[in-house]
Amino acid sequence: MASSQPGLNRYENDIDHTPNHALAELSLSSKTIHADDYLNVGQDVAPPLHVSTTFRYDRDPNALKVWTELKPGPLPDSHIYSRYTAPNTTRFEAILSDILKGPSLTYSSGLSAFHALLVFLNPKRICIGDGYHGCHGVISIHQKLTGLKKLNLDCDPSELEAGDVVHVETPLNPTGVACNLKAFAEKAHSRGAFLTIDATFGPPPLQDPFLWGADIVMHSGTKYVGGHSDMLCGILAVHPDRAKEGWFGKLFSERQYLGNVMGNMEGWLGVRSVRTLEVRVERQAKNAEALVKWLHESLTSKETWGDHHAVKEVLAKIEHASLQEEDIKEGWLLKQMPNGFGPVFSITMKEQTFARRLPSKLKLFHHATSLGGVESLIEWRTMTDSKVDSRLLRVSVGIEGWEDLRDDLLQGFKALYDEQQEELRA
Ligand SMILES: Cc1ncc(COP(=O)(O)O)c(C=O)c1O
């Protein structure tokens, strides 16, 4: 838990990112467009960009308050220094706090948010599965610093103790497969451990991990919240009950000393981007589901010629939450992801050479790492993650027309097949 070092917790009862109850009934898009209205003090419709790192004190010497008396936070005239708060980031955090349904802080990247989470909870054990390899890199640093012990996600609950962390990423990187959050909440809370969720692959409106027992929800805001592949961002949202116990204020205090805040430009970009979160993510999730359905039909088709056949000749496997038939039948998956399964899926090719060569055949997919932007990406995952099957490609679906994406993939699969046939003939 957070340190009680003097000075460190100075602001913890002052900062206020309480979700704005007046907005509680509004739709997600209405919130992303209006949750920061109360911070809009100028005549600008589009938020102005504030680049200053430091903010003037009152000119009236009698009105001067020393820093321990100042109340930093979302009020527009309350900024002191941008390592604490800054106008654009504060507006962005006001919106995030509303849409994530818990007071939220931003960080310089998803991994720096995860680092801040571990510094704050300082668990003895962390129970974690595969998923994004970078989080395991952060854990290695904590293992060096604190002796943090790593347990498998499916470990026996008796291995956990109060104050430990169960950290679940869902849907998972790189496959797009979803996990049952309620089951993990029961496991963690039965032992007094905390449940932290990396919900990067399932942003609003797809899932709300607080409904299923999360204590802290983390996002790499670099992905869907940013949505345009042009900003790094990490987010921690705290369950409102935990915020009442002082978690949010402590995280805020610690961030001042970790210094891992976003730059002013990112705060501005964040507001610009999050405005369109719902329309982007809905479209991306629908596109992904349509593509997965089409690929799955090809894989299961009996045709011995034509498009389905060409796909089947090169593709071995496809993974995505929409294909978790058992979990859909059991009911938990549709309850936890009622608005779509996430815009990332993975395909495993029959041969490694197909996986290596497919991205260069495509015209609409960039061959690049990361995900969540409006443009579709495909990554031969071996490029950045040595642990995954070297035949696997991760697909991050953008907002293009899904039929265009399907046709692009199809011509790519056909080109691979033709190449192979030529080689066989040679
Ligand atoms: C699931 C997940 N969590 C965390 C991160 C780290 O985010 P960032 O790159 O913003 O540090 C990523 C990055 O790909 C991710 O996919």
The ligand as a Gaussian input file, in Angstrom:
#p B3LYP/6-31G(d) Opt

LIG

0 1
 C       -2.840000      -5.088000     -23.056000
 C       -1.789000      -4.038000     -23.000000
 N       -1.488000      -3.477000     -21.820000
 C       -0.534000      -2.526000     -21.709000
 C        0.176000      -2.112000     -22.810000
 C        1.258000      -1.077000     -22.651000
 O        0.809000       0.151000     -23.112000
 P        1.800000       1.324000     -23.585000
 O        2.402000       0.862000     -24.867000
 O        0.883000       2.504000     -23.707000
 O        2.803000       1.482000     -22.515000
 C       -0.109000      -2.660000     -24.056000
 C        0.657000      -2.244000     -25.248000
 O        0.541000      -2.816000     -26.303000
 C       -1.109000      -3.639000     -24.150000
 O       -1.418000      -4.218000     -25.318000

